[in-house]
Amino acid sequence: MNPAKPIMALGRHVADQTRGLGEFAVFTGRVFRWLLTDATRWRLLRPQLYEIGVRSLPVIVITGAFVGMVLAAQAYYQFESVGLGARSGSVINLSVLKELGPVLAGIMLAGRVGGALAAELGTMKVTEQIDAMRAMGADPIKHLVVPRFLACFLLIPFLTTYCDFVGILGGYLVAWGYGVDPNEYWRHSANAIENWDIFAGIFKSVFFGAVIALISCYKGFRSRQGAEGVGRAATEAFVASFMTILILDLFIVLFLQGLYEALWGRVSIFI
Amino acid sequence: MSRTQTHNGPRAAPGGAERAPGGAAPKQIVRLQGIGKRFGGHEVFRDLTLAFFRGQTTVVLGQSGVGKSVMLKLILGLLKPDRGRIHIDGTDITDLSERELAPLRTRFGMVFQGAALFDYLTVFENVAFALREHARLPEKQIREIVRQELALVGMGGTEDLLPEELSGGMKKRVGLARAIAMDPEVILYDEPTMGLDPVTADTINALILMCQRELQTTSIVVTHDMASAYRVGDRLVMLHEGEIIADGTPEEIRRHPDIRVQRFIHGDASLTAAPPG
C-alpha cells in the first residue's frame, strides 16, 4: 500500500470540506443580498409561514409539554429530599426558558421543517425546476430560499415562546400533582427568573431558525440526482442543523453570560 | 390563432432582414466554439463547434448520454464549459455572471424534458412566472397573455390546475406555453416528445411547427425521436461521442453514408452498411 494514500485522502477531504464551506458562505451571501435589496412578496411568504409556523405547532406543543413534565418529575424528588420541593419551580422554569425551550424548539424545527425543506428543494433540483427558474432569468435563491429563510427566522421566536409556555405549564402540572403549594412554586419561580432569561432564550432561537433555513436550503440545492440523493440531502440537512444548533448554543450562552456579567455582575439563584 | 401582445421587444422576421442578400447563409444567433466539457471522468465534449441560425429549426440528434441536454444548458449559461467560447448574437457570454445572464435568458424559452413545471404553482402561475418577474405589466394584461398562450397550445381552461393534475402531454404543452410567454427569439426543446404516445407526440410536433410559424422563432430541438426530427427540422445535426458526425437537411441525413448515422436513424444496431437509396 502506498503510504502517501491516507495523507492524500485526508487532503482531498479537507479540500472538499473547505470548498463546501466556501460555497455555503457564497450561498448565504446571496440570500442576504436579496434580503437587503428586494422586498419578499407576501404571495411567496404566506405559504411558508403556514407550513413552517402553523404546521409545526403540534410537534412543538407536545415536545415542550413533555420536556417540562419530565423535568419536573426529575427535579421534584431531588429538591423534596432536602425539603425544598417548592423551589423546584425555579430550576424547572429557568431550564425551560434558557435552554430546553429554544434548543428543543430548534431541534424539532430542524427535524420537521429542515428535512422537508431539503427534500422539497432537492426534488425541485432533480426535476430541473431550479434550472427552469434560472432559464427564465429568475434567481431561485430569491424565489425559493428567501421566503423559507424569512419564515423560519420570523416564526421561531413565536414557536420557542409557545414551547416555553407549554413546558412551564407541564412542569407546574406535575409539581402540583406531587402536592407542591402553587403559591410557593410560582413565587420561587418569579424570584429566580429575570426578563434577561426570557430574552436570552428567544434571542438564541432566532439564530437557530436562521441556520436551520440556510443549511436545509443549501443541502436541497446541492442534492444529488435521484431519490437516494434527495433522501441523503434531507438527512444531511437535519444532522448538520442539529449539530450547528448545539455548537452555536454554547457560543451564544458564553457570549450572553459575558454580556450579562459586564452589565450587571454575576448573579446566581443560590445567592 | 395568433397573439396580440409582445413583451420582449421587436423581433426580426425570420429569413427576412436577418438574411444576407442573394440567399446567402442566415445570420448566426448561437455559436459554440471549441467547447470542452467533462463531468468527473466522463468527457462529454472534446472540441465541439456548432452554430445555430436565425429563423431555422435545428434538430440535434444523438444517443442518450451524448450531451444533447448539456449543450442546451451550455447555451443558456446554466452550465459553464471547461474550455471554448459561447456567443449569442455575436456577444461572448461564456464568462458572464448569473446576474449578467438574467436579461439575456429572457430572449430564450426552454421546454424541459420532464416539463419542469413548478409544482407549487398553478398552471396560470407557471405561465405567468416570467411575465411577473420581468415584464412589469398590469395583472390584467398578464392574465390576458397567459390565457392566449394556453389557448395557443390547446390548454385553455386549465389555469387553476396544479401540475400534478396534468398528464405528461399536458405538462409538455404548459411547458411550451411558459416558454413562449415572453415572446422569446429562440426556443430550446429538450426531448419534447420523450415518454409520450405517438399521437400526443405528433401533437407536440405540430405545436413546435406552429410556434415556428406563428411566433417566427429560432428553434433548437434535441431528441432521439427520428419521426419528430424529420417532421420539425430544417437542419439535422448528429452528435456521437462528443463530436458532430452529420450535419445537413433531413434528406441529406436520410441518405448519409456514415454507418453510425444509418444505425441511429433506422434504430438498428446490427446494420453493417448504409441501406441503398
Chai-1 contact restraints between the chains, C-beta under 6 A:
chainA,res_idxA,chainB,res_idxB,connection_type,confidence,min_distance_angstrom,max_distance_angstrom,comment,restraint_id
A,T127,B,G114,contact,1.0,0.0,6.0,A-B,restraint_1
A,E128,B,F112,contact,1.0,0.0,6.0,A-B,restraint_2
A,E128,B,A116,contact,1.0,0.0,6.0,A-B,restraint_3
A,Q129,B,A116,contact,1.0,0.0,6.0,A-B,restraint_4
A,Q129,B,F118,contact,1.0,0.0,6.0,A-B,restraint_5
A,D131,B,L78,contact,1.0,0.0,6.0,A-B,restraint_6
A,A132,B,F112,contact,1.0,0.0,6.0,A-B,restraint_7
A,A132,B,A116,contact,1.0,0.0,6.0,A-B,restraint_8
A,R134,B,L78,contact,1.0,0.0,6.0,A-B,restraint_9
A,A135,B,L76,contact,1.0,0.0,6.0,A-B,restraint_10
A,A135,B,R105,contact,1.0,0.0,6.0,A-B,restraint_11
A,A135,B,M110,contact,1.0,0.0,6.0,A-B,restraint_12
A,M136,B,A130,contact,1.0,0.0,6.0,A-B,restraint_13
A,G137,B,A102,contact,1.0,0.0,6.0,A-B,restraint_14
A,G137,B,R105,contact,1.0,0.0,6.0,A-B,restraint_15
A,G137,B,T106,contact,1.0,0.0,6.0,A-B,restraint_16
A,A138,B,E133,contact,1.0,0.0,6.0,A-B,restraint_17
